[in-house]
C-alpha cells in the first residue's frame, strides 16, 4: 500500500500541497504591480491635479495671491477693477483685513 492510497489523494495533489504558495515570481509580480500603481498616483498628483482647478475664473474678481497661514486659515489678495483687498478666510469666518495698493 502506498501513501497516496492511504490518504486518498493522487500524487499530483501531494506535490501541489508540498510546493510553496508564495514563489519568487509571485513576489516580483506583486512588487512590480505596486510600483506601477505608485507611479500612476505620482503622475496624477504631479501633473493632472494642478490643472483641475475647482474655483473658476470670474469676470470681475481675481485672486492675485493665496497663502495658507494655518491648516484651515488662508490669506487671499483679491482684486476688483482698480481696488485690492487682503482677506483672511478660515473654516468659521471671513475677514477683510485692509485695502491695499498693488502697483
C-alpha distance (Angstrom), angle and dihedral (degrees) to the residues before:
residue distance angle dihedral
X1 . . .
X2 3.79 . .
X3 3.78 127.9 .
X4 3.80 92.5 -111.8
X5 3.77 93.5 56.5
X6 3.80 91.2 47.8
X7 3.82 92.5 50.9
X8 3.80 92.5 39.5
X9 3.80 93.2 -126.1
X10 3.77 132.6 120.0
X11 3.82 121.3 -117.7
X12 3.83 90.0 -109.0
X13 3.80 91.0 57.0
X14 3.79 91.4 51.1
X15 3.82 91.3 50.9
X16 3.80 91.8 50.0
X17 3.79 91.6 48.9
X18 3.78 92.7 52.4
X19 3.84 97.1 45.5
X20 3.80 117.5 91.9
X21 3.80 116.3 -102.7
X22 3.80 94.3 -149.1
X23 3.78 110.3 60.9
X24 3.79 131.3 177.4
X25 3.80 90.7 -105.3
X26 3.79 90.7 53.3
X27 3.81 92.4 50.7
X28 3.82 91.3 48.5
X29 3.81 90.5 49.7
X30 3.82 91.2 52.2
X31 3.82 92.0 47.8
X32 3.81 91.8 48.0
X33 3.80 91.5 48.2
X34 3.80 90.9 49.7
X35 3.81 90.8 49.7
X36 3.82 90.9 52.1
X37 3.82 92.0 50.0
X38 3.83 92.1 48.5
X39 3.82 90.3 48.5
X40 3.81 91.4 51.7
X41 3.82 91.2 49.3
X42 3.82 90.3 49.5
X43 3.82 93.6 49.9
X44 3.79 92.6 47.6
X45 3.81 92.5 47.3
X46 3.79 95.2 43.9
X47 3.79 103.7 41.2
X48 3.79 111.9 13.9
X49 3.83 104.0 39.7
X50 3.85 96.6 58.9
X51 3.81 89.1 54.7
X52 3.81 91.9 53.7
X53 3.80 100.4 74.9
X54 3.77 114.6 -179.8
X55 3.81 97.1 -156.5
X56 3.77 114.4 69.9
X57 3.78 124.4 -141.2
X58 3.78 115.1 -97.2
X59 3.78 129.1 -142.8
X60 3.79 95.6 -131.4
X61 3.82 107.4 20.3
X62 3.80 125.0 61.2
X63 3.80 126.9 -173.0
X64 3.80 102.5 -140.6
X65 3.79 97.6 179.4
X66 3.78 140.0 -1.8
X67 3.82 128.4 -163.7
X68 3.80 127.7 -179.4
X69 3.81 108.1 -135.4
X70 3.82 97.2 178.1
X71 3.80 132.7 -4.4
X72 3.82 92.7 -80.4
X73 3.82 101.3 19.4
X74 3.81 121.3 85.2
X75 3.81 131.5 177.1
X76 3.80 119.3 -145.9
X77 3.78 134.6 -170.6
X78 3.80 106.9 -147.4
X79 3.80 124.9 -169.5
X80 3.79 128.7 -162.9
X81 3.77 116.3 175.2
X82 3.82 106.3 -46.9
X83 3.82 97.1 -21.1
X84 3.81 126.9 87.1
X85 3.80 131.9 -171.0
X86 3.78 137.1 -165.8
X87 3.81 107.1 -133.6
X88 3.81 128.0 -177.9
X89 3.80 118.6 -156.9
X90 3.79 129.0 -171.0
X91 3.77 132.0 171.7
X92 3.84 89.9 -91.0
X93 3.81 105.8 39.6
X94 3.82 149.0 -5.6
X95 3.81 122.2 -127.1
X96 3.80 130.3 -169.4
X97 3.80 105.0 -139.0
X98 3.79 100.6 -175.1
X99 3.77 146.5 -39.6
X100 3.80 110.2 -100.7
X101 3.76 136.7 -165.3
X102 3.79 118.6 -124.2
X103 3.76 119.2 -167.7
